[in-house]
Amino acid sequence: MTGRGKRRALVAGGASGIGAAAASRLATDGVDVTIVDIDRERAQRVAEQIGATFAAVDLTNYDAVSQTIATWAPFDILINSAGIDQHAFFTRTSPRDWERLIGINLIAVLNATHALLPSMQERGYGRIVNVASEAGRLGSRGGAVYAAAKGGVIAFTRSIARESGARGVTANVVAPGPIDTPMLRRAVSDGGGKLMAAMTSATLLGRLGSSDEVAATIAFLASEEAGYITGEALGVSGGMGCGA
Ligand SMILES: NC(=O)c1ccc[n+]([C@@H]2O[C@H](COP(=O)([O-])OP(=O)(O)OC[C@H]3O[C@@H](n4cnc5c(N)ncnc54)[C@H](O)[C@@H]3O)[C@@H](O)[C@H]2O)c1
């Protein structure tokens, strides 16, 4: 226990998939959850289901984030799970694609962290858990810019851990492998059965993971029990990153 009463969490990208599962798991664990997502309808639906509050915010927009999230501080926990992917070889992508991928997968993490980290440092307590990807450690055939953004999230998180450890704030990454979420289902419907087979066979367990399995790891890293863990990137990927 922090001795501060009920902990407050902001879950960025909490309207779907891993973020929604993390929001639900934290609410079950007794945390007061606020969901922020660009998808208002889904955010509202999830928030109603789990007894959370919600807001529709485009996390890539620094001004929007600083006029909303920053004014609701302090939070004890920040989970960054908003993201998008795109399956195309790098030579077939455009600078517009790069901006979109880096905007949501990396800049959104900077925006939310910039909004909430000062109050965490001031209070001497915080748990930041960023959802990157094994692609950020291993690279990704057909996902070069996504992988670059996720590698950026890992390096950024470790840097924040270095800057904030002495002020009671931990910062860690979960690096999922193929997880059965709307994002993955969209990719599979574009890429066909071959893509699904390639993804499952890249894991040691030969299957997709579930959002709940990732959420359990996020909840652990956000918990009191994980108080001596910081600057780590933990794969939740069926062993996909084994040896990385
Ligand atoms: N599903 C996988 O296999 C997998 C694997 C590795 C990493 N990840 C990462 O996990 C995280 C969650 O992915 P998911 O699979 O749950 O996807 P998802 O599509 O189910 O959820 C992503 C959420 O991000 C929100 N979002 C997108 N752009 C936004 C913006 N500009 N502002 C605010 N919210 C925005 C979406 O509305 C959605 O609710 C992502 O960062 C993703 O890169 C997923």
Ligand as a Chemical Component Dictionary entry (heavy atoms), coordinates in Angstrom:
data_LIG
# 
_chem_comp.id                   LIG 
_chem_comp.type                 NON-POLYMER 
_chem_comp.pdbx_formal_charge   0 
_chem_comp.three_letter_code    LIG 
# 
loop_
_chem_comp_atom.comp_id 
_chem_comp_atom.atom_id 
_chem_comp_atom.alt_atom_id 
_chem_comp_atom.type_symbol 
_chem_comp_atom.charge 
_chem_comp_atom.model_Cartn_x 
_chem_comp_atom.model_Cartn_y 
_chem_comp_atom.model_Cartn_z 
_chem_comp_atom.pdbx_ordinal 
LIG N1  N1  N 0  -2.161 -7.232 -30.596 1  
LIG C1  C1  C 0  -0.887 -7.551 -30.772 2  
LIG O1  O1  O 0  -0.551 -8.610 -31.318 3  
LIG C2  C2  C 0  0.197  -6.616 -30.271 4  
LIG C3  C3  C 0  1.518  -7.067 -30.316 5  
LIG C4  C4  C 0  2.535  -6.237 -29.868 6  
LIG C5  C5  C 0  2.243  -4.981 -29.376 7  
LIG N2  N2  N 1  0.955  -4.555 -29.344 8  
LIG C6  C6  C 0  0.713  -3.212 -28.836 9  
LIG O2  O2  O 0  -0.268 -3.263 -27.824 10 
LIG C7  C7  C 0  -0.968 -2.007 -27.771 11 
LIG C8  C8  C 0  -2.461 -2.277 -27.801 12 
LIG O3  O3  O 0  -2.774 -2.895 -29.048 13 
LIG P1  P1  P 0  -4.095 -3.772 -29.238 14 
LIG O4  O4  O 0  -3.678 -4.981 -29.971 15 
LIG O5  O5  O -1 -4.824 -3.868 -27.945 16 
LIG O6  O6  O 0  -4.848 -2.834 -30.317 17 
LIG P2  P2  P 0  -6.328 -2.243 -30.378 18 
LIG O7  O7  O 0  -6.470 -1.721 -31.750 19 
LIG O8  O8  O 0  -7.297 -3.264 -29.878 20 
LIG O9  O9  O 0  -6.274 -1.035 -29.319 21 
LIG C9  C9  C 0  -5.539 0.132  -29.566 22 
LIG C10 C10 C 0  -6.294 1.318  -28.987 23 
LIG O10 O10 O 0  -5.528 2.513  -29.262 24 
LIG C11 C11 C 0  -6.467 3.539  -29.569 25 
LIG N3  N3  N 0  -5.840 4.623  -30.324 26 
LIG C12 C12 C 0  -5.327 4.566  -31.573 27 
LIG N4  N4  N 0  -4.900 5.778  -31.957 28 
LIG C13 C13 C 0  -5.142 6.641  -30.935 29 
LIG C14 C14 C 0  -4.929 8.024  -30.728 30 
LIG N5  N5  N 0  -4.369 8.808  -31.675 31 
LIG N6  N6  N 0  -5.301 8.577  -29.550 32 
LIG C15 C15 C 0  -5.879 7.814  -28.597 33 
LIG N7  N7  N 0  -6.114 6.488  -28.729 34 
LIG C16 C16 C 0  -5.743 5.902  -29.881 35 
LIG C17 C17 C 0  -7.530 2.822  -30.403 36 
LIG O11 O11 O 0  -8.733 3.564  -30.522 37 
LIG C18 C18 C 0  -7.685 1.521  -29.621 38 
LIG O12 O12 O 0  -8.678 1.619  -28.629 39 
LIG C19 C19 C 0  -0.477 -1.195 -28.983 40 
LIG O13 O13 O 0  0.489  -0.269 -28.551 41 
LIG C20 C20 C 0  0.149  -2.257 -29.869 42 
LIG O14 O14 O 0  1.151  -1.731 -30.704 43 
LIG C21 C21 C 0  -0.069 -5.340 -29.787 44 
# 
loop_
_chem_comp_bond.comp_id 
_chem_comp_bond.atom_id_1 
_chem_comp_bond.atom_id_2 
_chem_comp_bond.value_order 
_chem_comp_bond.pdbx_ordinal 
LIG N1  C1  SING 1  
LIG C1  O1  DOUB 2  
LIG C1  C2  SING 3  
LIG C2  C3  SING 4  
LIG C2  C21 DOUB 5  
LIG C3  C4  DOUB 6  
LIG C4  C5  SING 7  
LIG C5  N2  DOUB 8  
LIG N2  C6  SING 9  
LIG N2  C21 SING 10 
LIG C6  O2  SING 11 
LIG C6  C20 SING 12 
LIG O2  C7  SING 13 
LIG C7  C8  SING 14 
LIG C7  C19 SING 15 
LIG C8  O3  SING 16 
LIG O3  P1  SING 17 
LIG P1  O4  DOUB 18 
LIG P1  O5  SING 19 
LIG P1  O6  SING 20 
LIG O6  P2  SING 21 
LIG P2  O7  DOUB 22 
LIG P2  O8  SING 23 
LIG P2  O9  SING 24 
LIG O9  C9  SING 25 
LIG C9  C10 SING 26 
LIG C10 O10 SING 27 
LIG C10 C18 SING 28 
LIG O10 C11 SING 29 
LIG C11 N3  SING 30 
LIG C11 C17 SING 31 
LIG N3  C12 SING 32 
LIG N3  C16 SING 33 
LIG C12 N4  DOUB 34 
LIG N4  C13 SING 35 
LIG C13 C14 SING 36 
LIG C13 C16 DOUB 37 
LIG C14 N5  SING 38 
LIG C14 N6  DOUB 39 
LIG N6  C15 SING 40 
LIG C15 N7  DOUB 41 
LIG N7  C16 SING 42 
LIG C17 O11 SING 43 
LIG C17 C18 SING 44 
LIG C18 O12 SING 45 
LIG C19 O13 SING 46 
LIG C19 C20 SING 47 
LIG C20 O14 SING 48 
# 
